Amino acid sequence: MERPGTHRQESAEETSQRYLGNLGLTWDELRGKKVLDIGASTGEFEHIARKHGVDVISLDKQTSDRYMPPKDSTFVVANALALPFADETFDYCVAHDSMHYHDADEIEPVFREASRVLKQGGRYHFNGTVLDENEGVKDVVNEHKLLEEMSRNAGFSKLQLKDYEGSMRPRVDVGDSHYEHYYIAFK
């Protein structure tokens, strides 16, 4: 019997598959790695990732009413602008459908914090920023140029734009958001 407020297995599986597809990741590449899930919401990704041998810490500005972490969970309440972790702690940072909650002037500081907590060679996978929704950015080329400059200023060596293709395309609808691409920032 599940504890009240815990994840239904099917829902958590679906969420974790959406994370992987929308951020261009696989269980094989994450297995044995330390991952920070920024904007974790209900923490469902962590719930399933741990079953696949991935060490995940879930982080969000607030806990969800629907969230009661599994016993082995590490859920941290904090803001992506001030991550409460030591430098070079994580192999990966992921932000699934959470970057768009930051104003344009907060994106570079979020990059800076992600870069700081990533190990050398680490990667930050994210999708959807406020830049693709407004701020006068008319196309993905301009969005990419702006994000590339911000990520470089924050300590990343390269920002890669990846378009969704094939079977990934149906999985990119998230609520009212629809993303055509995702990003990988390399430290």
Summary of the structure (lengths in Angstrom):
residues: 187
radius of gyration: 15.7
end to end distance: 42.9
largest distance: 50.4
contacts: 584
relative contact order: 0.16
helix: 36%
strand: 24%
